[in-house]
Amino acid sequence: MFNSNKKKRILLAFAFFSGFAALIYEIIWLREIHLIFGVSSYSLATVFSTFLLGLVLGSYFGGKYIESRSSLKSVAKSYAFVEFGIAFFALLVPLMIFSVTPILTFFHNLNLELFSFNLVKFVLSAFILIIPATFIGTTFPIIVRLYAEKRSEIKEGVSMLYFANTFGGVLGVLSAGFFLIRFFGMNFSLGFAVFLNLGISFFALRMSKRYSNLPLEKETNEIKEKFSGKINLLLVLFFVSGLTALAYEVIWGRLLVLYFFGTVYATSVLLATFLLGIAGGSWIYSKYFRRASLVNFAYLELAVSFFAMLGLLVYFFFPENLVEGFATSLSVLFLLSAVMVLIPGICFGIIFPLVSDYVLHRRKSIGFTMGKLYSINTLGAIFGAFVAGFFLIPFIGIKISFIFLSLLGVFIALIILFISNHSSLFSYVFVGFTVLFIFTTAFVIPSQFFGSTFKSDVNISYYEEGLSATVSVVQNFDDGEEFSRIYVDGQEVAASTPIMSLDSKILAHLPLLLHKNPQNALTVGFGSGGTSYSMLTYDLEEVDVVEIEENVIKAQEFFKELSYDVLKNPKLNIITDDARSYISLTDKKYDVISTDCTNLRYGSNSNLYTEEYFAILKSRLNSEGIVSVWVPVLGVREEEQKILMNTFRQVFPHMSVWYMYNKLSHYFVYIGTESELDIDFSKFEKKFDKLEIKEDLEKVGITKYNLLNGLFLDEVAVNEYVSESKIHTDNNPVLEFPKLTPIEKSDYGKNMLSVYGRKVDPLPYISGFVDEFQEEKFLENFKYEQEKVARNLILGHSAMFKEDYNNAAIYYSQAIENSDYLEKVDV
């Protein structure tokens, strides 16, 4: 035996570091599995629910198992074994993911219905995660039993261990999201967590030698199963409370993404804030609650409902001008998360030890009952995540979901007050006040949420909260013309504006014109449908589109000037799936693959810019196939631009970088080919001169000559520009973790000027002329474009970036005067 206080401090340290490691595992495992299973709502819910299910099984059977142990020494040895098991199976997860990939590929290629394929994903994800997650779930009831040797220590043990374990999880999330993965990569982070579990296992085994070998104290018959019906009803309410907790978290995440684009920082801060609230709540219960009262449970549920609606109100009236630079946004993210999430999290953190304390004092077995309580609450969380993601948000929307969950909390409180013997008039006044506040708030706030995206002078034409994202279409006037823009979670992905129209068209035309004989094509992301339509102007057998959110497809009706009736074309095949998952699993190959992933900070988009992703694209190409990738210039630093380029170069060493200079556009197009760039002009011209193709390109100001002169960097120029740059990989996703400083407006200019200054002459790459007459005509027109138009446009763009607007106007005027396709320069 050893000093009781020292023992408790050691167990609290075990709980802290175990929670720290567990949340690192959760983040890493989810990231690894998403690379294969995808990040669609179905995949997210499948993986998340499997992880939680493991916690349920672990806590339930772990509690049952330790009640069969004969002494605390054997319980302590069991704890050491469980921590070792976590480390062992955590190391196996990457191998297990690799092992199930061929199985997942087999079922994918059977073309199963969506439900059937998601069932396969569930089974495989369960195979991967269920064992390590079960071991993690087993730790809590065991360590509670080691802490609470006496029944009088239950309250202190549950609340303090829950606090330590959850607070460890908070720091684990923040460490993984802000530090470990960013600076050391996924593999190191996994190894660090394994080291923590092995360390706990080692010291727990040593500690077990100091426990008594005497039999565990058996409960006397004086402790009976009192109020069994009341307890069972309480457990049902405890389940529903867990359901509301995770449902709120899912909806909070959907709201924050509208401001912060679902960056890894936003996800980490949201989860950490919620866990911090839970940890703080459990500590508050230990220090300030004398006994477990059902009335307090009711008050806490009412407080959750009240502050959840208050947070929604604050969110709606949040000053948009606060969300500017990235560093500023990060501090604002912490503030907004705290306002929306922290107090409800504290309430949920108090509820768990309160209900546990209340029930444990009325049950015989500590370990088994603790495991059962943990299981019930976590099982509720599983249902909460599913209900919010698959039913509440898609069918009734974010606002009504908040109202529903808040009223559900009030309903829980009413039942608790009804079965409690200590309710008062104040209790029911509190209920009435909360209901009044819920409906008042519901009346004030709108049903549509856009974050800081839209100005007040726009017309909202379309708004749908889908399974994966919130999709909006707005229409506004600019210089007397009406334009439509489509947003996904507040991120503009396509528009009918001149520059965005050029964007959608060129991703189709450039690779298809460079390819000598394309038969099929794949485009990643539907957007406005403009890319799909332009691809179908060629004599292709079929065009596949991968789009993760169905509501993006439904919004196509607002972009008929770009995509016409493309959805009616029988050659178009729409695949609703995560892009990386589909491309990884399909056995289909393409002549052209175009990928348009917009903001690389949004959601999981950085996964679509890694070396491994580009390698997957290459593996899905037919011989002489071409990959074209839309790459942002605006919103990234030059260092990040070099990383993007260098990463693509690792897979496509013969890459080239293209820029459509006829407008001041904000993106490059990377072209990846198997061999050195070789443009057969005769085939190029034959396709270009097809009436439908020529008219489609003329609408965005593209001619044969300015298109071919859009080659800015060849493979030699790329190598010189990016030779010392890092590479963005799945293991080291450096682009997913930007510097915590604002991106200046001048960074856009630096990015463009660095490429302008290295522009190469495309002529050495153009051949295949039918005769000398064709070649002479081409050279005459091409050199005129280079010298009279392109030179002035590029100088004008450069002057714009340097804020030398007078010279920019002069250069633009000269370009317009010398051109037959320019009426103005869109900037």
WORA-V742537 format. One record per run of one state. SS is the DSSP state (H for helix, E for strand, - for the rest). FROM is the first residue (numbers start at 1). TO is the last residue. Records with the same first field share a line. If there is no record, write none. Layout:
SS->FROM-TO, FROM-TO
This chain:
-->1-3, 38-40, 67-70, 109-113, 148-150, 209-214, 216-227, 261-263, 289-293, 317-319, 323-325, 361-365, 420-424, 445-458, 466-469, 479-480, 489-490, 496-497, 515-519, 525-529, 536-541, 548-549, 564-565, 569-571, 577-578, 586-589, 596-604, 610-610, 620-620, 633-637, 652-655, 659-666, 674-678, 689-690, 699-703, 709-710, 714-714, 723-733, 737-744, 757-761, 768-771, 802-804, 819-827
H->4-37, 41-66, 72-108, 114-147, 151-208, 228-260, 264-288, 294-316, 320-322, 326-360, 366-419, 425-444, 498-514, 530-535, 550-563, 566-568, 579-585, 605-609, 611-619, 638-651, 681-688, 691-698, 704-708, 715-722, 734-736, 745-756, 762-765, 772-801, 805-818
E->71-71, 215-215, 459-465, 470-478, 481-488, 491-495, 520-524, 542-547, 572-576, 590-595, 621-632, 656-658, 667-673, 679-680, 711-713, 766-767
